[in-house]
Amino acid sequence: MTESNAEETEHGRTPRLKDAMRQARIEMAERSGVVVDLRDAELARLELLNQALEAVYADIPEGVELFERGIAEGDTPRLWIDMIAHVAMGRDKRVYRFVQDTRYGRRVIAESADVDEMARAVTQYIARRLVERERVIAGDTELAARDRLIDAVSGRQRRRRMLLMLLIGLILGAAIGAGAVLGTAWLSTLH
């Protein structure tokens, strides 16, 4: 390397690709280290909540298999409460977010940065689920009747929509057919 080339790289005028790649690797390692630290912090906070729920899960009656608690360490770590509800950390990684998957989409049950407050929300959720289970076992058909009513109403709405579409189709088909006949008749009179 000549003296002028060494001067150029020292002053940053013409950076070398090798140096730029080295710097990019260093930056990537620093970013991934931060991501790993954030993920570890998420897991640690979820573990704190998991420990706070030990007594609640110990009180669940034997033979009730509704609740399957565990931490899933995926891209987004989650503390599963049962098959349809879990706690994950919010975007800022400090707020717990308790959500339930329903047939209408995901519903946020509670959000809090406080472990005790989130443990209370999960405890209330578990209690409600246990009461619902008792009612179903006891033969309370209110929930089943409500579901049948919702299905009947949505079925009627579907039938009305289908009839409306059929009528619109018939009207448009008749209009297009009449237009085609008139257009053909008009064209035949021109010749």
C-alpha positions, -999 to 999 in steps of 0.1 A, spaced: 0 0 0 14 34 -9 16 62 16 -13 82 -1 -36 51 0 -28 46 37 -37 83 43 -70 79 25 -82 50 46 -70 66 78 -91 97 70 -121 76 59 -121 89 23 -123 55 6 -134 28 31 -124 -8 24 -152 -34 20 -134 -57 44 -134 -30 71 -171 -21 64 -181 -58 67 -162 -62 100 -180 -31 113 -214 -45 101 -207 -78 119 -199 -59 151 -231 -39 149 -252 -70 142 -237 -88 172 -245 -59 194 -282 -57 182 -287 -95 185 -272 -93 220 -298 -67 229 -326 -88 214 -314 -118 234 -313 -97 266 -349 -84 260 -361 -120 253 -344 -132 285 -361 -104 304 -395 -113 289 -390 -149 300 -379 -139 335 -410 -117 339 -433 -145 327 -416 -169 351 -423 -145 380 -460 -145 370 -459 -183 367 -445 -186 402 -472 -161 415 -498 -185 401 -485 -216 418 -511 -214 447 -539 -208 423 -532 -239 402 -527 -259 434 -563 -250 443 -578 -263 411 -599 -294 418 -584 -328 408 -597 -342 376 -603 -307 360 -582 -307 328 -592 -273 315 -559 -256 324 -526 -264 310 -500 -240 323 -466 -235 307 -442 -211 292 -437 -214 255 -403 -200 244 -411 -191 208 -405 -159 189 -429 -143 213 -426 -160 247 -460 -168 263 -473 -181 295 -503 -203 286 -531 -204 311 -553 -228 292 -558 -238 255 -573 -204 246 -557 -179 269 -522 -167 275 -501 -139 289 -474 -123 268 -454 -92 273 -465 -59 256 -445 -40 231 -425 -22 257 -416 -56 274 -427 -43 308 -464 -47 306 -481 -81 309 -509 -86 284 -535 -113 291 -554 -123 260 -580 -149 250 -586 -163 216 -623 -164 207 -642 -173 176 -645 -136 169 -608 -129 173 -583 -122 200 -597 -103 231 -575 -85 257 -587 -95 291 -562 -74 312 -530 -54 309 -507 -44 337 -471 -40 346 -478 -53 381 -473 -91 387 -499 -92 415 -526 -74 395 -520 -97 366 -521 -127 389 -555 -115 402 -568 -112 366 -557 -147 358 -572 -160 390 -606 -144 381 -604 -159 347 -598 -194 361 -626 -189 385 -650 -179 357 -640 -209 336 -645 -233 365 -680 -219 372 -689 -222 335 -677 -258 336 -698 -265 367 -729 -250 350 -724 -272 318 -719 -303 339 -750 -295 360 -770 -293 328 -775 -256 327 -785 -251 291 -785 -213 290 -751 -212 273 -762 -238 248 -795 -220 241 -776 -187 236 -753 -204 211 -783 -219 192 -800 -184 191 -768 -168 177 -766 -196 151 -803 -192 142 -800 -154 138 -768 -157 117 -785 -184 96 -815 -161 89 -792 -133 80 -773 -156 56 -806 -167 40 -817 -131 36 -784 -121 20 -786 -151 -4 -822 -141 -14 -812 -105 -20 -783 -116 -41 -805 -139 -61 -830 -111 -67 -803 -87 -78 -789 -113 -101 -823 -120 -117 -829 -83 -122 -795 -77 -136 -798 -108 -158 -832 -96 -171 -819 -61 -178 -788 -74 -196 -810 -99 -216 -835 -72 -225 -807 -49 -235 -791 -76 -257 -825 -83 -274 -831 -46 -280 -795 -41 -292 -798 -70 -316 -831 -57 -329 -817 -22 -334 -786 -36 -352 -808 -57 -375 -829 -27 -385 -798 -9 -396 -789 -35 -422 
